[in-house]
Amino acid sequence: MGLAALLALTVSGCAPSAEVSVRNYVDQAITGLDEGYYADSPEWHAAVAEALPDLYSAKNIPGTYRLLSSLTKVAGGAHSFFSTPADVAAWEQRYPPGHVPVPTVSYDGSVATVVVPGFSSAHQDEADLYLEAAAEIFTSPRARSTCGWVIYASANTGGDLRVMLVALSPLLDDGVVAVFRERDGSTTEVVVHANSVSWRDEVWGELPAEPTKLASRPIAIVQSGATASAGESVIIAFTGQEAVRTFGSATGGFTTVNDGFELPDGAAVTLSFAVMGDREGNFHEGPLAPDREGGHGDGSSQAVARDWVAGHCPDS
C-alpha cells in the first residue's frame, strides 16, 4: 500500500455501517480531507465546490470513490491517496512467511554496507522482526570494528518511517534529526536519543538491544529515483550530520508526511499533513538531489559510495 513517511495507516477494524447515507459519507470524507496540507488553497475550495453536486447525487457509496480519490490528491498532494475497502484489506495482509523485508549487511574490508528496505505493515510482530535484524547488525563485533558505513536506500520505496529511523538510530547523532512543518507554519521535531526515536511526546520505538553509537564514522547513502517517501525521510534524517554524503540520482520527490483516517465502509484516506525538513531547518518539497551523481546504473553509485567511505576512514 506504500504508506509513507511518518505514520503507517492503522485500520481500526470497525464494521462497515449500512446506515450511513451517501451525503453523510461524503461530509465525513470532506471533513477529514480539510486537514490536508494543501486544503487551505483556492484550488481545494474550487475542487470541492465542483465535486459536491456529483458526490451527493451518487447512487451509492462506491459511486463516490473516484471523485474522493481526485479530491484526496488536491487536499494532500501527490503523496496522498484514497483506498477502497478492498485496498485496505489487501494492505492488512501479512507478509508471506519468511518474506518480511529486514535490514541486511555485507562487509568489504573495513566498510560495511547496510541495505535498508522499504517496510509497511499493520502487524507489530513484523515490525519487531525488522528492528531485531537491525539490532543484530549493529551489536555485532564486526559492526563495531568497521571504519564507516554505506546505507543502501536506492530500492527503498517507503513505508513506515518510524521503524526505519529506529533501525538506523545507531548511525544517527543524538538530538533533532528531522523537522515537520504543517500548513500553519508550526513545526515538530523528530529526536534521536541513544537507540530510540521520538516525535512530539510519542516514543516511536527503540532497538531491542543497545548497540554502540557509530554516528561519528563516515556514512555514504546510495539513493535513486525509486527512493521515495519514508526512504527519502532516511536521507533527510542524515542531512547535516558530519561526514555524511549522498550518491546516486534524484529521489522520487514524495517528501511530505502522511497520516490517515478511515471511513464508515472501511475505505481509508492517506493524507499528507506536513512537509519534511532536515535538522538545519531546510524544508524539502520534491526530489532530493544527491551530493554526487552516480554513473550508469546503481552498482556504479554503490561502488563510488564505498570508495568515498574508505577514503574518509581514519586509517586511510
Summary of the structure (lengths in Angstrom):
residues: 316
radius of gyration: 20.7
end to end distance: 43.7
largest distance: 71.3
contacts: 1114
relative contact order: 0.19
helix: 33%
strand: 24%
